[in-house]
Amino acid sequence: MRDVIMALIAGLIVGMLFKFLKLPLPAPPVFSAVVGVFGVYFGGVLLEWITKIVQH
């Protein structure tokens, strides 16, 4: 959980820095894009989980 909190804090700092420097944010502006990124990650985790179950 500490990693998640640290990543959130780092993301907030980077987001504020980019906004302060008037740069475009380095993140997808649409919620569906964020959900898509989560889906890619979750798909990888799910495949690892299924692979471990099948091998045992």
mmCIF entry with sequence, helices, sheets and N, C-alpha, C, O atoms, coordinates in Angstrom:
data_MODEL
# 
_entry.id   MODEL 
# 
_entity.id                         1 
_entity.type                       polymer 
_entity.pdbx_number_of_molecules   1 
# 
_entity_poly.entity_id                      1 
_entity_poly.type                           'polypeptide(L)' 
_entity_poly.nstd_linkage                   no 
_entity_poly.nstd_monomer                   no 
_entity_poly.pdbx_seq_one_letter_code       MRDVIMALIAGLIVGMLFKFLKLPLPAPPVFSAVVGVFGVYFGGVLLEWITKIVQH 
_entity_poly.pdbx_seq_one_letter_code_can   MRDVIMALIAGLIVGMLFKFLKLPLPAPPVFSAVVGVFGVYFGGVLLEWITKIVQH 
_entity_poly.pdbx_strand_id                 A 
# 
loop_
_entity_poly_seq.entity_id 
_entity_poly_seq.num 
_entity_poly_seq.mon_id 
_entity_poly_seq.hetero 
1 1  MET n 
1 2  ARG n 
1 3  ASP n 
1 4  VAL n 
1 5  ILE n 
1 6  MET n 
1 7  ALA n 
1 8  LEU n 
1 9  ILE n 
1 10 ALA n 
1 11 GLY n 
1 12 LEU n 
1 13 ILE n 
1 14 VAL n 
1 15 GLY n 
1 16 MET n 
1 17 LEU n 
1 18 PHE n 
1 19 LYS n 
1 20 PHE n 
1 21 LEU n 
1 22 LYS n 
1 23 LEU n 
1 24 PRO n 
1 25 LEU n 
1 26 PRO n 
1 27 ALA n 
1 28 PRO n 
1 29 PRO n 
1 30 VAL n 
1 31 PHE n 
1 32 SER n 
1 33 ALA n 
1 34 VAL n 
1 35 VAL n 
1 36 GLY n 
1 37 VAL n 
1 38 PHE n 
1 39 GLY n 
1 40 VAL n 
1 41 TYR n 
1 42 PHE n 
1 43 GLY n 
1 44 GLY n 
1 45 VAL n 
1 46 LEU n 
1 47 LEU n 
1 48 GLU n 
1 49 TRP n 
1 50 ILE n 
1 51 THR n 
1 52 LYS n 
1 53 ILE n 
1 54 VAL n 
1 55 GLN n 
1 56 HIS n 
# 
_struct_asym.id          A 
_struct_asym.entity_id   1 
# 
loop_
_struct_conf.conf_type_id 
_struct_conf.id 
_struct_conf.pdbx_PDB_helix_id 
_struct_conf.beg_label_comp_id 
_struct_conf.beg_label_asym_id 
_struct_conf.beg_label_seq_id 
_struct_conf.pdbx_beg_PDB_ins_code 
_struct_conf.end_label_comp_id 
_struct_conf.end_label_asym_id 
_struct_conf.end_label_seq_id 
_struct_conf.pdbx_end_PDB_ins_code 
_struct_conf.beg_auth_comp_id 
_struct_conf.beg_auth_asym_id 
_struct_conf.beg_auth_seq_id 
_struct_conf.end_auth_comp_id 
_struct_conf.end_auth_asym_id 
_struct_conf.end_auth_seq_id 
_struct_conf.pdbx_PDB_helix_class 
_struct_conf.details 
_struct_conf.pdbx_PDB_helix_length 
HELX_P HELX_P1 AA1 ARG A 2  ? PHE A 20 ? ARG A 2  PHE A 20 1 ? 19 
HELX_P HELX_P2 AA2 PHE A 31 ? GLN A 55 ? PHE A 31 GLN A 55 1 ? 25 
# 
_struct_conf_type.id          HELX_P 
_struct_conf_type.criteria    ? 
_struct_conf_type.reference   ? 
# 
loop_
_atom_site.group_PDB 
_atom_site.id 
_atom_site.type_symbol 
_atom_site.label_atom_id 
_atom_site.label_alt_id 
_atom_site.label_comp_id 
_atom_site.label_asym_id 
_atom_site.label_entity_id 
_atom_site.label_seq_id 
_atom_site.pdbx_PDB_ins_code 
_atom_site.Cartn_x 
_atom_site.Cartn_y 
_atom_site.Cartn_z 
_atom_site.occupancy 
_atom_site.B_iso_or_equiv 
_atom_site.pdbx_formal_charge 
_atom_site.auth_seq_id 
_atom_site.auth_comp_id 
_atom_site.auth_asym_id 
_atom_site.auth_atom_id 
_atom_site.pdbx_PDB_model_num 
ATOM 1   N N  . MET A 1 1  ? 0.820   -1.195  0.000   1.00 0.00 ? 1  MET A N  1 
ATOM 2   C CA . MET A 1 1  ? 0.000   0.000   0.000   1.00 0.00 ? 1  MET A CA 1 
ATOM 3   C C  . MET A 1 1  ? 0.866   1.261   0.000   1.00 0.00 ? 1  MET A C  1 
ATOM 4   O O  . MET A 1 1  ? 0.482   2.304   -0.529  1.00 0.00 ? 1  MET A O  1 
ATOM 5   N N  . ARG A 1 2  ? 2.036   1.132   0.606   1.00 0.00 ? 2  ARG A N  1 
ATOM 6   C CA . ARG A 1 2  ? 2.943   2.288   0.642   1.00 0.00 ? 2  ARG A CA 1 
ATOM 7   C C  . ARG A 1 2  ? 3.348   2.699   -0.770  1.00 0.00 ? 2  ARG A C  1 
ATOM 8   O O  . ARG A 1 2  ? 3.452   3.889   -1.068  1.00 0.00 ? 2  ARG A O  1 
ATOM 9   N N  . ASP A 1 3  ? 3.580   1.702   -1.651  1.00 0.00 ? 3  ASP A N  1 
ATOM 10  C CA . ASP A 1 3  ? 3.953   2.002   -3.035  1.00 0.00 ? 3  ASP A CA 1 
ATOM 11  C C  . ASP A 1 3  ? 2.854   2.786   -3.747  1.00 0.00 ? 3  ASP A C  1 
ATOM 12  O O  . ASP A 1 3  ? 3.136   3.713   -4.507  1.00 0.00 ? 3  ASP A O  1 
ATOM 13  N N  . VAL A 1 4  ? 1.617   2.415   -3.500  1.00 0.00 ? 4  VAL A N  1 
ATOM 14  C CA . VAL A 1 4  ? 0.489   3.094   -4.141  1.00 0.00 ? 4  VAL A CA 1 
ATOM 15  C C  . VAL A 1 4  ? 0.407   4.546   -3.675  1.00 0.00 ? 4  VAL A C  1 
ATOM 16  O O  . VAL A 1 4  ? 0.189   5.451   -4.480  1.00 0.00 ? 4  VAL A O  1 
ATOM 17  N N  . ILE A 1 5  ? 0.580   4.758   -2.386  1.00 0.00 ? 5  ILE A N  1 
ATOM 18  C CA . ILE A 1 5  ? 0.518   6.119   -1.845  1.00 0.00 ? 5  ILE A CA 1 
ATOM 19  C C  . ILE A 1 5  ? 1.674   6.959   -2.378  1.00 0.00 ? 5  ILE A C  1 
ATOM 20  O O  . ILE A 1 5  ? 1.483   8.119   -2.741  1.00 0.00 ? 5  ILE A O  1 
ATOM 21  N N  . MET A 1 6  ? 2.865   6.381   -2.426  1.00 0.00 ? 6  MET A N  1 
ATOM 22  C CA . MET A 1 6  ? 4.025   7.110   -2.955  1.00 0.00 ? 6  MET A CA 1 
ATOM 23  C C  . MET A 1 6  ? 3.827   7.446   -4.432  1.00 0.00 ? 6  MET A C  1 
ATOM 24  O O  . MET A 1 6  ? 4.183   8.540   -4.870  1.00 0.00 ? 6  MET A O  1 
ATOM 25  N N  . ALA A 1 7  ? 3.263   6.513   -5.201  1.00 0.00 ? 7  ALA A N  1 
ATOM 26  C CA . ALA A 1 7  ? 3.000   6.768   -6.620  1.00 0.00 ? 7  ALA A CA 1 
ATOM 27  C C  . ALA A 1 7  ? 1.972   7.882   -6.784  1.00 0.00 ? 7  ALA A C  1 
ATOM 28  O O  . ALA A 1 7  ? 2.106   8.727   -7.669  1.00 0.00 ? 7  ALA A O  1 
ATOM 29  N N  . LEU A 1 8  ? 0.951   7.884   -5.939  1.00 0.00 ? 8  LEU A N  1 
ATOM 30  C CA . LEU A 1 8  ? -0.061  8.941   -5.995  1.00 0.00 ? 8  LEU A CA 1 
ATOM 31  C C  . LEU A 1 8  ? 0.555   10.299  -5.677  1.00 0.00 ? 8  LEU A C  1 
ATOM 32  O O  . LEU A 1 8  ? 0.282   11.281  -6.366  1.00 0.00 ? 8  LEU A O  1 
ATOM 33  N N  . ILE A 1 9  ? 1.375   10.359  -4.648  1.00 0.00 ? 9  ILE A N  1 
ATOM 34  C CA . ILE A 1 9  ? 2.028   11.620  -4.274  1.00 0.00 ? 9  ILE A CA 1 
ATOM 35  C C  . ILE A 1 9  ? 2.941   12.102  -5.395  1.00 0.00 ? 9  ILE A C  1 
ATOM 36  O O  . ILE A 1 9  ? 2.940   13.284  -5.738  1.00 0.00 ? 9  ILE A O  1 
ATOM 37  N N  . ALA A 1 10 ? 3.721   11.186  -5.965  1.00 0.00 ? 10 ALA A N  1 
ATOM 38  C CA . ALA A 1 10 ? 4.609   11.558  -7.070  1.00 0.00 ? 10 ALA A CA 1 
ATOM 39  C C  . ALA A 1 10 ? 3.800   12.061  -8.260  1.00 0.00 ? 10 ALA A C  1 
ATOM 40  O O  . ALA A 1 10 ? 4.172   13.047  -8.896  1.00 0.00 ? 10 ALA A O  1 
ATOM 41  N N  . GLY A 1 11 ? 2.700   11.388  -8.559  1.00 0.00 ? 11 GLY A N  1 
ATOM 42  C CA . GLY A 1 11 ? 1.846   11.818  -9.662  1.00 0.00 ? 11 GLY A CA 1 
ATOM 43  C C  . GLY A 1 11 ? 1.249   13.194  -9.431  1.00 0.00 ? 11 GLY A C  1 
ATOM 44  O O  . GLY A 1 11 ? 1.172   14.006  -10.353 1.00 0.00 ? 11 GLY A O  1 
ATOM 45  N N  . LEU A 1 12 ? 0.825   13.456  -8.201  1.00 0.00 ? 12 LEU A N  1 
ATOM 46  C CA . LEU A 1 12 ? 0.281   14.775  -7.880  1.00 0.00 ? 12 LEU A CA 1 
ATOM 47  C C  . LEU A 1 12 ? 1.334   15.865  -8.050  1.00 0.00 ? 12 LEU A C  1 
ATOM 48  O O  . LEU A 1 12 ? 1.047   16.935  -8.587  1.00 0.00 ? 12 LEU A O  1 
ATOM 49  N N  . ILE A 1 13 ? 2.543   15.592  -7.594  1.00 0.00 ? 13 ILE A N  1 
ATOM 50  C CA . ILE A 1 13 ? 3.629   16.576  -7.714  1.00 0.00 ? 13 ILE A CA 1 
ATOM 51  C C  . ILE A 1 13 ? 3.957   16.832  -9.180  1.00 0.00 ? 13 ILE A C  1 
ATOM 52  O O  . ILE A 1 13 ? 4.111   17.981  -9.593  1.00 0.00 ? 13 ILE A O  1 
ATOM 53  N N  . VAL A 1 14 ? 4.065   15.764  -9.964  1.00 0.00 ? 14 VAL A N  1 
ATOM 54  C CA . VAL A 1 14 ? 4.371   15.915  -11.393 1.00 0.00 ? 14 VAL A CA 1 
ATOM 55  C C  . VAL A 1 14 ? 3.245   16.665  -12.102 1.00 0.00 ? 14 VAL A C  1 
ATOM 56  O O  . VAL A 1 14 ? 3.502   17.531  -12.938 1.00 0.00 ? 14 VAL A O  1 
ATOM 57  N N  . GLY A 1 15 ? 1.997   16.331  -11.768 1.00 0.00 ? 15 GLY A N  1 
ATOM 58  C CA . GLY A 1 15 ? 0.865   17.025  -12.377 1.00 0.00 ? 15 GLY A CA 1 
ATOM 59  C C  . GLY A 1 15 ? 0.875   18.511  -12.080 1.00 0.00 ? 15 GLY A C  1 
ATOM 60  O O  . GLY A 1 15 ? 0.634   19.327  -12.970 1.00 0.00 ? 15 GLY A O  1 
ATOM 61  N N  . MET A 1 16 ? 1.154   18.870  -10.830 1.00 0.00 ? 16 MET A N  1 
ATOM 62  C CA . MET A 1 16 ? 1.221   20.285  -10.457 1.00 0.00 ? 16 MET A CA 1 
ATOM 63  C C  . MET A 1 16 ? 2.386   20.984  -11.153 1.00 0.00 ? 16 MET A C  1 
ATOM 64  O O  . MET A 1 16 ? 2.256   22.126  -11.594 1.00 0.00 ? 16 MET A O  1 
ATOM 65  N N  . LEU A 1 17 ? 3.526   20.295  -11.250 1.00 0.00 ? 17 LEU A N  1 
ATOM 66  C CA . LEU A 1 17 ? 4.692   20.878  -11.916 1.00 0.00 ? 17 LEU A CA 1 
ATOM 67  C C  . LEU A 1 17 ? 4.404   21.138  -13.394 1.00 0.00 ? 17 LEU A C  1 
ATOM 68  O O  . LEU A 1 17 ? 4.726   22.206  -13.915 1.00 0.00 ? 17 LEU A O  1 
ATOM 69  N N  . PHE A 1 18 ? 3.796   20.159  -14.065 1.00 0.00 ? 18 PHE A N  1 
ATOM 70  C CA . PHE A 1 18 ? 3.463   20.344  -15.478 1.00 0.00 ? 18 PHE A CA 1 
ATOM 71  C C  . PHE A 1 18 ? 2.481   21.501  -15.656 1.00 0.00 ? 18 PHE A C  1 
ATOM 72  O O  . PHE A 1 18 ? 2.635   22.307  -16.574 1.00 0.00 ? 18 PHE A O  1 
ATOM 73  N N  . LYS A 1 19 ? 1.477   21.589  -14.786 1.00 0.00 ? 19 LYS A N  1 
ATOM 74  C CA . LYS A 1 19 ? 0.491   22.667  -14.883 1.00 0.00 ? 19 LYS A CA 1 
ATOM 75  C C  . LYS A 1 19 ? 1.155   24.015  -14.618 1.00 0.00 ? 19 LYS A C  1 
ATOM 76  O O  . LYS A 1 19 ? 0.854   24.994  -15.300 1.00 0.00 ? 19 LYS A O  1 
ATOM 77  N N  . PHE A 1 20 ? 2.057   24.079  -13.632 1.00 0.00 ? 20 PHE A N  1 
ATOM 78  C CA . PHE A 1 20 ? 2.770   25.309  -13.308 1.00 0.00 ? 20 PHE A CA 1 
ATOM 79  C C  . PHE A 1 20 ? 3.624   25.777  -14.482 1.00 0.00 ? 20 PHE A C  1 
ATOM 80  O O  . PHE A 1 20 ? 3.704   26.973  -14.760 1.00 0.00 ? 20 PHE A O  1 
ATOM 81  N N  . LEU A 1 21 ? 4.267   24.823  -15.175 1.00 0.00 ? 21 LEU A N  1 
ATOM 82  C CA . LEU A 1 21 ? 5.114   25.156  -16.325 1.00 0.00 ? 21 LEU A CA 1 
ATOM 83  C C  . LEU A 1 21 ? 4.306   25.319  -17.612 1.00 0.00 ? 21 LEU A C  1 
ATOM 84  O O  . LEU A 1 21 ? 4.872   25.553  -18.679 1.00 0.00 ? 21 LEU A O  1 
ATOM 85  N N  . LYS A 1 22 ? 2.978   25.195  -17.505 1.00 0.00 ? 22 LYS A N  1 
ATOM 86  C CA . LYS A 1 22 ? 2.061   25.325  -18.643 1.00 0.00 ? 22 LYS A CA 1 
ATOM 87  C C  . LYS A 1 22 ? 2.364   24.309  -19.740 1.00 0.00 ? 22 LYS A C  1 
ATOM 88  O O  . LYS A 1 22 ? 2.290   24.621  -20.928 1.00 0.00 ? 22 LYS A O  1 
ATOM 89  N N  . LEU A 1 23 ? 2.703   23.103  -19.331 1.00 0.00 ? 23 LEU A N  1 
ATOM 90  C CA . LEU A 1 23 ? 2.938   21.998  -20.256 1.00 0.00 ? 23 LEU A CA 1 
ATOM 91  C C  . LEU A 1 23 ? 1.685   21.125  -20.300 1.00 0.00 ? 23 LEU A C  1 
ATOM 92  O O  . LEU A 1 23 ? 0.904   21.112  -19.348 1.00 0.00 ? 23 LEU A O  1 
ATOM 93  N N  . PRO A 1 24 ? 1.490   20.394  -21.403 1.00 0.00 ? 24 PRO A N  1 
ATOM 94  C CA . PRO A 1 24 ? 0.345   19.475  -21.433 1.00 0.00 ? 24 PRO A CA 1 
ATOM 95  C C  . PRO A 1 24 ? 0.560   18.344  -20.427 1.00 0.00 ? 24 PRO A C  1 
ATOM 96  O O  . PRO A 1 24 ? 1.676   17.850  -20.262 1.00 0.00 ? 24 PRO A O  1 
ATOM 97  N N  . LEU A 1 25 ? -0.509  17.945  -19.767 1.00 0.00 ? 25 LEU A N  1 
ATOM 98  C CA . LEU A 1 25 ? -0.396  16.886  -18.761 1.00 0.00 ? 25 LEU A CA 1 
ATOM 99  C C  . LEU A 1 25 ? -0.007  15.562  -19.413 1.00 0.00 ? 25 LEU A C  1 
ATOM 100 O O  . LEU A 1 25 ? -0.551  15.207  -20.459 1.00 0.00 ? 25 LEU A O  1 
ATOM 101 N N  . PRO A 1 26 ? 0.930   14.825  -18.808 1.00 0.00 ? 26 PRO A N  1 
ATOM 102 C CA . PRO A 1 26 ? 1.387   13.552  -19.383 1.00 0.00 ? 26 PRO A CA 1 
ATOM 103 C C  . PRO A 1 26 ? 0.464   12.392  -19.008 1.00 0.00 ? 26 PRO A C  1 
ATOM 104 O O  . PRO A 1 26 ? 0.932   11.326  -18.607 1.00 0.00 ? 26 PRO A O  1 
ATOM 105 N N  . ALA A 1 27 ? -0.832  12.599  -19.138 1.00 0.00 ? 27 ALA A N  1 
ATOM 106 C CA . ALA A 1 27 ? -1.802  11.566  -18.788 1.00 0.00 ? 27 ALA A CA 1 
ATOM 107 C C  . ALA A 1 27 ? -2.987  11.684  -19.732 1.00 0.00 ? 27 ALA A C  1 
ATOM 108 O O  . ALA A 1 27 ? -3.276  12.766  -20.242 1.00 0.00 ? 27 ALA A O  1 
ATOM 109 N N  . PRO A 1 28 ? -3.668  10.579  -19.963 1.00 0.00 ? 28 PRO A N  1 
ATOM 110 C CA . PRO A 1 28 ? -4.845  10.656  -20.831 1.00 0.00 ? 28 PRO A CA 1 
ATOM 111 C C  . PRO A 1 28 ? -5.927  11.529  -20.189 1.00 0.00 ? 28 PRO A C  1 
ATOM 112 O O  . PRO A 1 28 ? -6.204  11.394  -18.997 1.00 0.00 ? 28 PRO A O  1 
ATOM 113 N N  . PRO A 1 29 ? -6.535  12.419  -20.970 1.00 0.00 ? 29 PRO A N  1 
ATOM 114 C CA . PRO A 1 29 ? -7.506  13.346  -20.401 1.00 0.00 ? 29 PRO A CA 1 
ATOM 115 C C  . PRO A 1 29 ? -8.899  12.755  -20.194 1.00 0.00 ? 29 PRO A C  1 
ATOM 116 O O  . PRO A 1 29 ? -9.761  13.392  -19.589 1.00 0.00 ? 29 PRO A O  1 
ATOM 117 N N  . VAL A 1 30 ? -9.115  11.562  -20.684 1.00 0.00 ? 30 VAL A N  1 
ATOM 118 C CA . VAL A 1 30 ? -10.449 10.976  -20.633 1.00 0.00 ? 30 VAL A CA 1 
ATOM 119 C C  . VAL A 1 30 ? -10.453 9.801   -19.657 1.00 0.00 ? 30 VAL A C  1 
ATOM 120 O O  . VAL A 1 30 ? -9.501  9.023   -19.607 1.00 0.00 ? 30 VAL A O  1 
ATOM 121 N N  . PHE A 1 31 ? -11.521 9.681   -18.891 1.00 0.00 ? 31 PHE A N  1 
ATOM 122 C CA . PHE A 1 31 ? -11.616 8.603   -17.905 1.00 0.00 ? 31 PHE A CA 1 
ATOM 123 C C  . PHE A 1 31 ? -11.550 7.230   -18.566 1.00 0.00 ? 31 PHE A C  1 
ATOM 124 O O  . PHE A 1 31 ? -10.981 6.300   -17.993 1.00 0.00 ? 31 PHE A O  1 
ATOM 125 N N  . SER A 1 32 ? -12.120 7.087   -19.758 1.00 0.00 ? 32 SER A N  1 
ATOM 126 C CA . SER A 1 32 ? -12.104 5.787   -20.432 1.00 0.00 ? 32 SER A CA 1 
ATOM 127 C C  . SER A 1 32 ? -10.677 5.351   -20.767 1.00 0.00 ? 32 SER A C  1 
ATOM 128 O O  . SER A 1 32 ? -10.384 4.155   -20.772 1.00 0.00 ? 32 SER A O  1 
ATOM 129 N N  . ALA A 1 33 ? -9.797  6.297   -21.045 1.00 0.00 ? 33 ALA A N  1 
ATOM 130 C CA . ALA A 1 33 ? -8.399  5.946   -21.314 1.00 0.00 ? 33 ALA A CA 1 
ATOM 131 C C  . ALA A 1 33 ? -7.728  5.421   -20.052 1.00 0.00 ? 33 ALA A C  1 
ATOM 132 O O  . ALA A 1 33 ? -6.932  4.484   -20.115 1.00 0.00 ? 33 ALA A O  1 
ATOM 133 N N  . VAL A 1 34 ? -8.042  6.015   -18.914 1.00 0.00 ? 34 VAL A N  1 
ATOM 134 C CA . VAL A 1 34 ? -7.489  5.548   -17.639 1.00 0.00 ? 34 VAL A CA 1 
ATOM 135 C C  . VAL A 1 34 ? -7.990  4.139   -17.343 1.00 0.00 ? 34 VAL A C  1 
ATOM 136 O O  . VAL A 1 34 ? -7.227  3.285   -16.892 1.00 0.00 ? 34 VAL A O  1 
ATOM 137 N N  . VAL A 1 35 ? -9.269  3.900   -17.597 1.00 0.00 ? 35 VAL A N  1 
ATOM 138 C CA . VAL A 1 35 ? -9.834  2.568   -17.392 1.00 0.00 ? 35 VAL A CA 1 
ATOM 139 C C  . VAL A 1 35 ? -9.168  1.568   -18.332 1.00 0.00 ? 35 VAL A C  1 
ATOM 140 O O  . VAL A 1 35 ? -8.937  0.423   -17.944 1.00 0.00 ? 35 VAL A O  1 
ATOM 141 N N  . GLY A 1 36 ? -8.858  1.975   -19.549 1.00 0.00 ? 36 GLY A N  1 
ATOM 142 C CA . GLY A 1 36 ? -8.161  1.099   -20.489 1.00 0.00 ? 36 GLY A CA 1 
ATOM 143 C C  . GLY A 1 36 ? -6.778  0.711   -19.992 1.00 0.00 ? 36 GLY A C  1 
ATOM 144 O O  . GLY A 1 36 ? -6.377  -0.446  -20.113 1.00 0.00 ? 36 GLY A O  1 
ATOM 145 N N  . VAL A 1 37 ? -6.057  1.655   -19.441 1.00 0.00 ? 37 VAL A N  1 
ATOM 146 C CA . VAL A 1 37 ? -4.735  1.365   -18.875 1.00 0.00 ? 37 VAL A CA 1 
ATOM 147 C C  . VAL A 1 37 ? -4.871  0.385   -17.712 1.00 0.00 ? 37 VAL A C  1 
ATOM 148 O O  . VAL A 1 37 ? -4.082  -0.553  -17.595 1.00 0.00 ? 37 VAL A O  1 
ATOM 149 N N  . PHE A 1 38 ? -5.865  0.598   -16.855 1.00 0.00 ? 38 PHE A N  1 
ATOM 150 C CA . PHE A 1 38 ? -6.115  -0.331  -15.756 1.00 0.00 ? 38 PHE A CA 1 
ATOM 151 C C  . PHE A 1 38 ? -6.446  -1.715  -16.291 1.00 0.00 ? 38 PHE A C  1 
ATOM 152 O O  . PHE A 1 38 ? -6.002  -2.717  -15.731 1.00 0.00 ? 38 PHE A O  1 
ATOM 153 N N  . GLY A 1 39 ? -7.218  -1.783  -17.364 1.00 0.00 ? 39 GLY A N  1 
ATOM 154 C CA . GLY A 1 39 ? -7.578  -3.066  -17.967 1.00 0.00 ? 39 GLY A CA 1 
ATOM 155 C C  . GLY A 1 39 ? -6.365  -3.825  -18.471 1.00 0.00 ? 39 GLY A C  1 
ATOM 156 O O  . GLY A 1 39 ? -6.280  -5.042  -18.308 1.00 0.00 ? 39 GLY A O  1 
ATOM 157 N N  . VAL A 1 40 ? -5.434  -3.122  -19.078 1.00 0.00 ? 40 VAL A N  1 
ATOM 158 C CA . VAL A 1 40 ? -4.203  -3.762  -19.557 1.00 0.00 ? 40 VAL A CA 1 
ATOM 159 C C  . VAL A 1 40 ? -3.425  -4.338  -18.383 1.00 0.00 ? 40 VAL A C  1 
ATOM 160 O O  . VAL A 1 40 ? -2.960  -5.476  -18.442 1.00 0.00 ? 40 VAL A O  1 
ATOM 161 N N  . TYR A 1 41 ? -3.284  -3.560  -17.320 1.00 0.00 ? 41 TYR A N  1 
ATOM 162 C CA . TYR A 1 41 ? -2.565  -4.032  -16.134 1.00 0.00 ? 41 TYR A CA 1 
ATOM 163 C C  . TYR A 1 41 ? -3.283  -5.222  -15.505 1.00 0.00 ? 41 TYR A C  1 
ATOM 164 O O  . TYR A 1 41 ? -2.661  -6.240  -15.201 1.00 0.00 ? 41 TYR A O  1 
ATOM 165 N N  . PHE A 1 42 ? -4.596  -5.090  -15.311 1.00 0.00 ? 42 PHE A N  1 
ATOM 166 C CA . PHE A 1 42 ? -5.367  -6.156  -14.682 1.00 0.00 ? 42 PHE A CA 1 
ATOM 167 C C  . PHE A 1 42 ? -5.354  -7.426  -15.529 1.00 0.00 ? 42 PHE A C  1 
ATOM 168 O O  . PHE A 1 42 ? -5.344  -8.530  -14.985 1.00 0.00 ? 42 PHE A O  1 
ATOM 169 N N  . GLY A 1 43 ? -5.354  -7.282  -16.842 1.00 0.00 ? 43 GLY A N  1 
ATOM 170 C CA . GLY A 1 43 ? -5.265  -8.444  -17.725 1.00 0.00 ? 43 GLY A CA 1 
ATOM 171 C C  . GLY A 1 43 ? -3.958  -9.201  -17.522 1.00 0.00 ? 43 GLY A C  1 
ATOM 172 O O  . GLY A 1 43 ? -3.951  -10.432 -17.498 1.00 0.00 ? 43 GLY A O  1 
ATOM 173 N N  . GLY A 1 44 ? -2.861  -8.479  -17.377 1.00 0.00 ? 44 GLY A N  1 
ATOM 174 C CA . GLY A 1 44 ? -1.575  -9.121  -17.118 1.00 0.00 ? 44 GLY A CA 1 
ATOM 175 C C  . GLY A 1 44 ? -1.547  -9.835  -15.786 1.00 0.00 ? 44 GLY A C  1 
ATOM 176 O O  . GLY A 1 44 ? -1.033  -10.949 -15.684 1.00 0.00 ? 44 GLY A O  1 
ATOM 177 N N  . VAL A 1 45 ? -2.099  -9.197  -14.759 1.00 0.00 ? 45 VAL A N  1 
ATOM 178 C CA . VAL A 1 45 ? -2.157  -9.812  -13.429 1.00 0.00 ? 45 VAL A CA 1 
ATOM 179 C C  . VAL A 1 45 ? -3.038  -11.056 -13.464 1.00 0.00 ? 45 VAL A C  1 
ATOM 180 O O  . VAL A 1 45 ? -2.696  -12.082 -12.875 1.00 0.00 ? 45 VAL A O  1 
ATOM 181 N N  . LEU A 1 46 ? -4.158  -10.963 -14.146 1.00 0.00 ? 46 LEU A N  1 
ATOM 182 C CA . LEU A 1 46 ? -5.080  -12.092 -14.244 1.00 0.00 ? 46 LEU A CA 1 
ATOM 183 C C  . LEU A 1 46 ? -4.433  -13.271 -14.962 1.00 0.00 ? 46 LEU A C  1 
ATOM 184 O O  . LEU A 1 46 ? -4.604  -14.417 -14.544 1.00 0.00 ? 46 LEU A O  1 
ATOM 185 N N  . LEU A 1 47 ? -3.698  -13.006 -16.030 1.00 0.00 ? 47 LEU A N  1 
ATOM 186 C CA . LEU A 1 47 ? -3.026  -14.088 -16.754 1.00 0.00 ? 47 LEU A CA 1 
ATOM 187 C C  . LEU A 1 47 ? -1.976  -14.764 -15.880 1.00 0.00 ? 47 LEU A C  1 
ATOM 188 O O  . LEU A 1 47 ? -1.851  -15.988 -15.909 1.00 0.00 ? 47 LEU A O  1 
ATOM 189 N N  . GLU A 1 48 ? -1.218  -13.992 -15.103 1.00 0.00 ? 48 GLU A N  1 
ATOM 190 C CA . GLU A 1 48 ? -0.246  -14.590 -14.182 1.00 0.00 ? 48 GLU A CA 1 
ATOM 191 C C  . GLU A 1 48 ? -0.947  -15.480 -13.166 1.00 0.00 ? 48 GLU A C  1 
ATOM 192 O O  . GLU A 1 48 ? -0.466  -16.571 -12.859 1.00 0.00 ? 48 GLU A O  1 
ATOM 193 N N  . TRP A 1 49 ? -2.074  -15.025 -12.644 1.00 0.00 ? 49 TRP A N  1 
ATOM 194 C CA . TRP A 1 49 ? -2.843  -15.785 -11.659 1.00 0.00 ? 49 TRP A CA 1 
ATOM 195 C C  . TRP A 1 49 ? -3.350  -17.092 -12.263 1.00 0.00 ? 49 TRP A C  1 
ATOM 196 O O  . TRP A 1 49 ? -3.246  -18.145 -11.636 1.00 0.00 ? 49 TRP A O  1 
ATOM 197 N N  . ILE A 1 50 ? -3.895  -17.030 -13.471 1.00 0.00 ? 50 ILE A N  1 
ATOM 198 C CA . ILE A 1 50 ? -4.400  -18.234 -14.142 1.00 0.00 ? 50 ILE A CA 1 
ATOM 199 C C  . ILE A 1 50 ? -3.258  -19.194 -14.434 1.00 0.00 ? 50 ILE A C  1 
ATOM 200 O O  . ILE A 1 50 ? -3.413  -20.404 -14.264 1.00 0.00 ? 50 ILE A O  1 
ATOM 201 N N  . THR A 1 51 ? -2.114  -18.677 -14.870 1.00 0.00 ? 51 THR A N  1 
ATOM 202 C CA . THR A 1 51 ? -0.955  -19.519 -15.168 1.00 0.00 ? 51 THR A CA 1 
ATOM 203 C C  . THR A 1 51 ? -0.492  -20.262 -13.923 1.00 0.00 ? 51 THR A C  1 
ATOM 204 O O  . THR A 1 51 ? -0.166  -21.446 -14.006 1.00 0.00 ? 51 THR A O  1 
ATOM 205 N N  . LYS A 1 52 ? -0.455  -19.598 -12.776 1.00 0.00 ? 52 LYS A N  1 
ATOM 206 C CA . LYS A 1 52 ? -0.045  -20.255 -11.530 1.00 0.00 ? 52 LYS A CA 1 
ATOM 207 C C  . LYS A 1 52 ? -1.021  -21.357 -11.147 1.00 0.00 ? 52 LYS A C  1 
ATOM 208 O O  . LYS A 1 52 ? -0.604  -22.417 -10.681 1.00 0.00 ? 52 LYS A O  1 
ATOM 209 N N  . ILE A 1 53 ? -2.319  -21.121 -11.336 1.00 0.00 ? 53 ILE A N  1 
ATOM 210 C CA . ILE A 1 53 ? -3.322  -22.133 -10.997 1.00 0.00 ? 53 ILE A CA 1 
ATOM 211 C C  . ILE A 1 53 ? -3.184  -23.352 -11.903 1.00 0.00 ? 53 ILE A C  1 
ATOM 212 O O  . ILE A 1 53 ? -3.262  -24.485 -11.430 1.00 0.00 ? 53 ILE A O  1 
ATOM 213 N N  . VAL A 1 54 ? -2.983  -23.133 -13.188 1.00 0.00 ? 54 VAL A N  1 
ATOM 214 C CA . VAL A 1 54 ? -2.887  -24.234 -14.148 1.00 0.00 ? 54 VAL A CA 1 
ATOM 215 C C  . VAL A 1 54 ? -1.628  -25.061 -13.906 1.00 0.00 ? 54 VAL A C  1 
ATOM 216 O O  . VAL A 1 54 ? -1.660  -26.282 -14.059 1.00 0.00 ? 54 VAL A O  1 
ATOM 217 N N  . GLN A 1 55 ? -0.528  -24.426 -13.532 1.00 0.00 ? 55 GLN A N  1 
ATOM 218 C CA . GLN A 1 55 ? 0.732   -25.142 -13.325 1.00 0.00 ? 55 GLN A CA 1 
ATOM 219 C C  . GLN A 1 55 ? 0.711   -25.996 -12.070 1.00 0.00 ? 55 GLN A C  1 
ATOM 220 O O  . GLN A 1 55 ? 1.473   -26.958 -11.982 1.00 0.00 ? 55 GLN A O  1 
ATOM 221 N N  . HIS A 1 56 ? -0.132  -25.681 -11.095 1.00 0.00 ? 56 HIS A N  1 
ATOM 222 C CA . HIS A 1 56 ? -0.165  -26.450 -9.853  1.00 0.00 ? 56 HIS A CA 1 
ATOM 223 C C  . HIS A 1 56 ? -1.221  -27.450 -9.947  1.00 0.00 ? 56 HIS A C  1 
ATOM 224 O O  . HIS A 1 56 ? -1.430  -28.216 -9.007  1.00 0.00 ? 56 HIS A O  1 
# 
